[in-house]
Amino acid sequence: PGLRSARGALGCRVWGGAGSGVSGPGGAGQEAPLAGNGSGPAKLGSKRLPQALIVGVKKGGTRAVLEFIRVHPEVRAVGTEPHFFDRHYERGLAWYRSLMPRTHSSQITMEKTPSYFVTKEAPRRIFNMSRDTKLIVVVRNPVTRAISDYTQTLSKKPDIPTFEGLSFQNRSLGLVDTSWNAIRIGMYVVHLQSWLQYFPLSQIHFVSGEKLITDPAGEMGKVQDFLGIKRVITDKHFYFNKTKGFPCLKKTESSTFPRCLGKSKGRTHVQIDPEVIEQLRDFYRPYNIKFYETVGQDFRWE
């Protein structure tokens, strides 16, 4: 009887924000039933659908944001990328929820999958899960983002064409190939339009990938404010790793948290002809300006 009443009380709770609010259609935000004898799992909490998602962008700094925010005691996050809203949607919300860590009602469940930002169906699907979902987008100068993207691909496929060859349909005419994913992702304002059809800007927080390196505590302070949680992650959590060229987390007494990000992070970029870089800057400039105007934030990529 005790377990049944616990299920009844918990099973009807819906979420939004840090554990309260309105769920999506069909009670999608309801907690997974507790299992076991009613004591162990209850102490661990319940599996809930995420209230916040890091939806993009690839090679922008999403892994850093995820690892940094996981230090916060009020946040629990999935370590791997579930790819639910782009690749595995047909598996259903129950499957998706099963991937989540157990949380208490005062904690926020999160996941990150950077490809969501450029997936046309993702905004509608996430909205249908819960219209209250908070979205985090980590953006970075689109030219350096594209070079980083290419560098990563090259490390896996050494025989791919040159960066220049993939970037342009006709370089002498300045025709950029927007069908190449590495170029297309950086047209942030184009992708953002799909999200604004479902979510107000107040529910989308943009993290500067550049400031994440130069001032990680400042950027993470804004993330914590956006999530509605106390600023626990501060300067004392970071040190700058000169070898990698970006901040790493210090180990604290209360955590065994990493550390520096993996070997694939901070790899040296491929050297690109400065003229190619200049042509791409010219290409992205109008998109960047429109993006700044839309989100009300100047990222100073010009």
Secondary structure as a PSIPRED ss2 file (coil, helix, strand):
# PSIPRED VFORMAT (PSIPRED V4.0)

   1 P C   1.000  0.000  0.000
   2 G H   0.000  1.000  0.000
   3 L H   0.000  1.000  0.000
   4 R H   0.000  1.000  0.000
   5 S H   0.000  1.000  0.000
   6 A H   0.000  1.000  0.000
   7 R H   0.000  1.000  0.000
   8 G H   0.000  1.000  0.000
   9 A H   0.000  1.000  0.000
  10 L H   0.000  1.000  0.000
  11 G H   0.000  1.000  0.000
  12 C C   1.000  0.000  0.000
  13 R C   1.000  0.000  0.000
  14 V C   1.000  0.000  0.000
  15 W C   1.000  0.000  0.000
  16 G C   1.000  0.000  0.000
  17 G C   1.000  0.000  0.000
  18 A C   1.000  0.000  0.000
  19 G C   1.000  0.000  0.000
  20 S C   1.000  0.000  0.000
  21 G C   1.000  0.000  0.000
  22 V C   1.000  0.000  0.000
  23 S C   1.000  0.000  0.000
  24 G C   1.000  0.000  0.000
  25 P H   0.000  1.000  0.000
  26 G H   0.000  1.000  0.000
  27 G H   0.000  1.000  0.000
  28 A C   1.000  0.000  0.000
  29 G C   1.000  0.000  0.000
  30 Q C   1.000  0.000  0.000
  31 E C   1.000  0.000  0.000
  32 A C   1.000  0.000  0.000
  33 P C   1.000  0.000  0.000
  34 L C   1.000  0.000  0.000
  35 A C   1.000  0.000  0.000
  36 G C   1.000  0.000  0.000
  37 N C   1.000  0.000  0.000
  38 G C   1.000  0.000  0.000
  39 S C   1.000  0.000  0.000
  40 G H   0.000  1.000  0.000
  41 P H   0.000  1.000  0.000
  42 A H   0.000  1.000  0.000
  43 K H   0.000  1.000  0.000
  44 L H   0.000  1.000  0.000
  45 G C   1.000  0.000  0.000
  46 S E   0.000  0.000  1.000
  47 K E   0.000  0.000  1.000
  48 R C   1.000  0.000  0.000
  49 L C   1.000  0.000  0.000
  50 P C   1.000  0.000  0.000
  51 Q C   1.000  0.000  0.000
  52 A E   0.000  0.000  1.000
  53 L E   0.000  0.000  1.000
  54 I E   0.000  0.000  1.000
  55 V E   0.000  0.000  1.000
  56 G E   0.000  0.000  1.000
  57 V C   1.000  0.000  0.000
  58 K C   1.000  0.000  0.000
  59 K C   1.000  0.000  0.000
  60 G C   1.000  0.000  0.000
  61 G C   1.000  0.000  0.000
  62 T H   0.000  1.000  0.000
  63 R H   0.000  1.000  0.000
  64 A H   0.000  1.000  0.000
  65 V H   0.000  1.000  0.000
  66 L H   0.000  1.000  0.000
  67 E H   0.000  1.000  0.000
  68 F H   0.000  1.000  0.000
  69 I H   0.000  1.000  0.000
  70 R C   1.000  0.000  0.000
  71 V C   1.000  0.000  0.000
  72 H C   1.000  0.000  0.000
  73 P C   1.000  0.000  0.000
  74 E C   1.000  0.000  0.000
  75 V E   0.000  0.000  1.000
  76 R E   0.000  0.000  1.000
  77 A E   0.000  0.000  1.000
  78 V C   1.000  0.000  0.000
  79 G C   1.000  0.000  0.000
  80 T C   1.000  0.000  0.000
  81 E C   1.000  0.000  0.000
  82 P C   1.000  0.000  0.000
  83 H C   1.000  0.000  0.000
  84 F C   1.000  0.000  0.000
  85 F C   1.000  0.000  0.000
  86 D C   1.000  0.000  0.000
  87 R C   1.000  0.000  0.000
  88 H C   1.000  0.000  0.000
  89 Y H   0.000  1.000  0.000
  90 E H   0.000  1.000  0.000
  91 R H   0.000  1.000  0.000
  92 G H   0.000  1.000  0.000
  93 L H   0.000  1.000  0.000
  94 A H   0.000  1.000  0.000
  95 W H   0.000  1.000  0.000
  96 Y H   0.000  1.000  0.000
  97 R H   0.000  1.000  0.000
  98 S H   0.000  1.000  0.000
  99 L C   1.000  0.000  0.000
 100 M C   1.000  0.000  0.000
 101 P C   1.000  0.000  0.000
 102 R E   0.000  0.000  1.000
 103 T E   0.000  0.000  1.000
 104 H C   1.000  0.000  0.000
 105 S C   1.000  0.000  0.000
 106 S C   1.000  0.000  0.000
 107 Q C   1.000  0.000  0.000
 108 I E   0.000  0.000  1.000
 109 T E   0.000  0.000  1.000
 110 M E   0.000  0.000  1.000
 111 E E   0.000  0.000  1.000
 112 K E   0.000  0.000  1.000
 113 T C   1.000  0.000  0.000
 114 P H   0.000  1.000  0.000
 115 S H   0.000  1.000  0.000
 116 Y H   0.000  1.000  0.000
 117 F H   0.000  1.000  0.000
 118 V H   0.000  1.000  0.000
 119 T C   1.000  0.000  0.000
 120 K C   1.000  0.000  0.000
 121 E C   1.000  0.000  0.000
 122 A H   0.000  1.000  0.000
 123 P H   0.000  1.000  0.000
 124 R H   0.000  1.000  0.000
 125 R H   0.000  1.000  0.000
 126 I H   0.000  1.000  0.000
 127 F H   0.000  1.000  0.000
 128 N H   0.000  1.000  0.000
 129 M H   0.000  1.000  0.000
 130 S C   1.000  0.000  0.000
 131 R C   1.000  0.000  0.000
 132 D C   1.000  0.000  0.000
 133 T C   1.000  0.000  0.000
 134 K E   0.000  0.000  1.000
 135 L E   0.000  0.000  1.000
 136 I E   0.000  0.000  1.000
 137 V E   0.000  0.000  1.000
 138 V E   0.000  0.000  1.000
 139 V E   0.000  0.000  1.000
 140 R C   1.000  0.000  0.000
 141 N C   1.000  0.000  0.000
 142 P H   0.000  1.000  0.000
 143 V H   0.000  1.000  0.000
 144 T H   0.000  1.000  0.000
 145 R H   0.000  1.000  0.000
 146 A H   0.000  1.000  0.000
 147 I H   0.000  1.000  0.000
 148 S H   0.000  1.000  0.000
 149 D H   0.000  1.000  0.000
 150 Y H   0.000  1.000  0.000
 151 T H   0.000  1.000  0.000
 152 Q H   0.000  1.000  0.000
 153 T H   0.000  1.000  0.000
 154 L H   0.000  1.000  0.000
 155 S H   0.000  1.000  0.000
 156 K H   0.000  1.000  0.000
 157 K C   1.000  0.000  0.000
 158 P C   1.000  0.000  0.000
 159 D C   1.000  0.000  0.000
 160 I C   1.000  0.000  0.000
 161 P C   1.000  0.000  0.000
 162 T C   1.000  0.000  0.000
 163 F H   0.000  1.000  0.000
 164 E H   0.000  1.000  0.000
 165 G H   0.000  1.000  0.000
 166 L H   0.000  1.000  0.000
 167 S H   0.000  1.000  0.000
 168 F E   0.000  0.000  1.000
 169 Q E   0.000  0.000  1.000
 170 N E   0.000  0.000  1.000
 171 R C   1.000  0.000  0.000
 172 S C   1.000  0.000  0.000
 173 L C   1.000  0.000  0.000
 174 G C   1.000  0.000  0.000
 175 L E   0.000  0.000  1.000
 176 V E   0.000  0.000  1.000
 177 D C   1.000  0.000  0.000
 178 T C   1.000  0.000  0.000
 179 S C   1.000  0.000  0.000
 180 W C   1.000  0.000  0.000
 181 N H   0.000  1.000  0.000
 182 A H   0.000  1.000  0.000
 183 I H   0.000  1.000  0.000
 184 R H   0.000  1.000  0.000
 185 I C   1.000  0.000  0.000
 186 G C   1.000  0.000  0.000
 187 M C   1.000  0.000  0.000
 188 Y H   0.000  1.000  0.000
 189 V H   0.000  1.000  0.000
 190 V H   0.000  1.000  0.000
 191 H H   0.000  1.000  0.000
 192 L H   0.000  1.000  0.000
 193 Q H   0.000  1.000  0.000
 194 S H   0.000  1.000  0.000
 195 W H   0.000  1.000  0.000
 196 L H   0.000  1.000  0.000
 197 Q C   1.000  0.000  0.000
 198 Y C   1.000  0.000  0.000
 199 F C   1.000  0.000  0.000
 200 P C   1.000  0.000  0.000
 201 L H   0.000  1.000  0.000
 202 S H   0.000  1.000  0.000
 203 Q H   0.000  1.000  0.000
 204 I E   0.000  0.000  1.000
 205 H E   0.000  0.000  1.000
 206 F E   0.000  0.000  1.000
 207 V E   0.000  0.000  1.000
 208 S E   0.000  0.000  1.000
 209 G H   0.000  1.000  0.000
 210 E H   0.000  1.000  0.000
 211 K H   0.000  1.000  0.000
 212 L H   0.000  1.000  0.000
 213 I H   0.000  1.000  0.000
 214 T H   0.000  1.000  0.000
 215 D C   1.000  0.000  0.000
 216 P H   0.000  1.000  0.000
 217 A H   0.000  1.000  0.000
 218 G H   0.000  1.000  0.000
 219 E H   0.000  1.000  0.000
 220 M H   0.000  1.000  0.000
 221 G H   0.000  1.000  0.000
 222 K H   0.000  1.000  0.000
 223 V H   0.000  1.000  0.000
 224 Q H   0.000  1.000  0.000
 225 D H   0.000  1.000  0.000
 226 F H   0.000  1.000  0.000
 227 L H   0.000  1.000  0.000
 228 G C   1.000  0.000  0.000
 229 I C   1.000  0.000  0.000
 230 K C   1.000  0.000  0.000
 231 R C   1.000  0.000  0.000
 232 V C   1.000  0.000  0.000
 233 I C   1.000  0.000  0.000
 234 T C   1.000  0.000  0.000
 235 D H   0.000  1.000  0.000
 236 K H   0.000  1.000  0.000
 237 H H   0.000  1.000  0.000
 238 F E   0.000  0.000  1.000
 239 Y E   0.000  0.000  1.000
 240 F E   0.000  0.000  1.000
 241 N E   0.000  0.000  1.000
 242 K C   1.000  0.000  0.000
 243 T C   1.000  0.000  0.000
 244 K C   1.000  0.000  0.000
 245 G C   1.000  0.000  0.000
 246 F E   0.000  0.000  1.000
 247 P E   0.000  0.000  1.000
 248 C E   0.000  0.000  1.000
 249 L E   0.000  0.000  1.000
 250 K C   1.000  0.000  0.000
 251 K C   1.000  0.000  0.000
 252 T C   1.000  0.000  0.000
 253 E C   1.000  0.000  0.000
 254 S C   1.000  0.000  0.000
 255 S C   1.000  0.000  0.000
 256 T C   1.000  0.000  0.000
 257 F C   1.000  0.000  0.000
 258 P C   1.000  0.000  0.000
 259 R C   1.000  0.000  0.000
 260 C C   1.000  0.000  0.000
 261 L C   1.000  0.000  0.000
 262 G C   1.000  0.000  0.000
 263 K C   1.000  0.000  0.000
 264 S C   1.000  0.000  0.000
 265 K C   1.000  0.000  0.000
 266 G C   1.000  0.000  0.000
 267 R C   1.000  0.000  0.000
 268 T C   1.000  0.000  0.000
 269 H C   1.000  0.000  0.000
 270 V C   1.000  0.000  0.000
 271 Q C   1.000  0.000  0.000
 272 I C   1.000  0.000  0.000
 273 D C   1.000  0.000  0.000
 274 P H   0.000  1.000  0.000
 275 E H   0.000  1.000  0.000
 276 V H   0.000  1.000  0.000
 277 I H   0.000  1.000  0.000
 278 E H   0.000  1.000  0.000
 279 Q H   0.000  1.000  0.000
 280 L H   0.000  1.000  0.000
 281 R H   0.000  1.000  0.000
 282 D H   0.000  1.000  0.000
 283 F H   0.000  1.000  0.000
 284 Y H   0.000  1.000  0.000
 285 R H   0.000  1.000  0.000
 286 P H   0.000  1.000  0.000
 287 Y H   0.000  1.000  0.000
 288 N H   0.000  1.000  0.000
 289 I H   0.000  1.000  0.000
 290 K H   0.000  1.000  0.000
 291 F H   0.000  1.000  0.000
 292 Y H   0.000  1.000  0.000
 293 E H   0.000  1.000  0.000
 294 T H   0.000  1.000  0.000
 295 V H   0.000  1.000  0.000
 296 G C   1.000  0.000  0.000
 297 Q C   1.000  0.000  0.000
 298 D C   1.000  0.000  0.000
 299 F C   1.000  0.000  0.000
 300 R C   1.000  0.000  0.000
 301 W C   1.000  0.000  0.000
 302 E C   1.000  0.000  0.000
